[in-house]
Amino acid sequence: MAKKFCELRSALSDEAQARSEQLANEMLAEMPLHELRQARGLSQQVLARLLKIQQPAIAKLERRTDMYISTLRSHIEAMGGELDIIARFPDGTVRITNFSALDANNSA
């Protein structure tokens, strides 16, 4: 007989549960655009309607490995998110802000 996931998980040791949760969080922290869209519960059709483009354009965009930052920002914002550009260095991180300034100037 099938068991519920919560029953299976509760049978794991505390250490195994912590490891499982850490791995799940790592997988959720990094994902391609199509998985992010799916995780947000959006179809390509719905996202296309929000962006006022055709659905095949969404499919094409999700397969791209190179795109304009403004295109990516629009895509993320249509899913209800916000895009931040972060540079990571051995001695710390820096949020790059000049791209948001460009967007503000273009919309003004």
C-alpha positions in Angstrom: 0.0 0.0 0.0 1.2 3.5 -0.8 2.4 5.7 2.0 2.1 9.4 2.3 5.3 11.4 1.8 5.0 13.0 5.3 5.0 9.4 6.8 8.1 8.4 4.8 9.8 11.6 5.8 9.0 11.2 9.5 10.7 7.8 9.4 14.0 9.4 8.4 16.6 10.4 11.0 16.8 14.0 12.0 20.1 14.2 10.1 18.6 12.7 6.9 15.6 15.1 7.1 18.0 18.1 7.5 20.1 16.9 4.5 17.0 16.4 2.4 15.7 19.9 3.2 19.1 21.4 2.4 19.2 19.6 -1.0 15.7 20.7 -1.8 16.5 24.3 -1.0 19.6 24.2 -3.2 17.6 22.8 -6.1 14.9 25.5 -5.6 17.6 28.2 -5.5 18.8 27.5 -9.0 16.6 26.5 -12.0 16.1 27.3 -15.6 13.4 29.7 -16.7 10.9 27.0 -17.8 11.2 25.2 -14.4 10.7 28.5 -12.6 7.6 29.3 -14.7 6.2 25.8 -13.9 7.1 26.2 -10.2 5.2 29.4 -10.2 2.2 27.6 -11.6 2.1 29.4 -15.0 1.7 28.0 -18.4 3.5 29.4 -21.4 0.1 30.5 -22.7 -0.7 32.5 -19.5 2.8 34.1 -19.4 2.5 35.0 -23.1 -0.8 36.7 -22.4 0.8 38.7 -19.5 3.7 39.8 -21.7 1.4 40.5 -24.7 3.3 38.1 -27.0 2.6 34.8 -28.7 3.2 31.5 -26.9 5.9 30.3 -29.3 7.9 33.3 -28.3 7.9 32.1 -24.7 9.1 28.6 -25.7 11.9 30.2 -27.7 12.9 32.5 -24.9 13.0 29.7 -22.4 15.5 27.8 -24.7 17.8 30.8 -25.1 21.2 30.9 -23.4 21.7 34.6 -24.2 19.2 37.4 -24.1 18.8 41.1 -23.2 18.6 41.9 -19.5 15.4 43.9 -20.2 13.8 40.8 -21.8 14.8 38.6 -18.8 13.5 41.3 -16.4 10.2 41.5 -18.2 9.8 37.7 -18.1 10.6 37.6 -14.3 8.3 40.5 -13.5 5.4 38.9 -15.4 5.9 35.9 -13.1 5.6 38.2 -10.1 9.3 38.4 -9.3 12.0 41.0 -9.4 15.4 40.6 -11.2 18.6 41.6 -9.3 22.0 41.4 -10.9 24.6 40.3 -8.3 28.4 40.1 -8.8 30.1 37.7 -6.4 33.7 38.1 -5.5 35.9 36.2 -3.0 35.6 39.2 -0.6 31.9 39.9 -1.0 29.0 40.6 -3.3 27.8 43.7 -5.1 24.4 44.4 -6.5 24.7 46.0 -9.9 22.3 48.9 -10.2 22.9 50.6 -13.6 20.5 48.1 -15.4 17.6 49.2 -13.2 18.5 52.9 -13.9 18.3 52.1 -17.7 14.8 50.6 -17.2 13.6 53.7 -15.2 15.0 56.0 -18.0 13.3 54.0 -20.7 9.9 54.0 -19.0 10.0 57.8 -18.3 
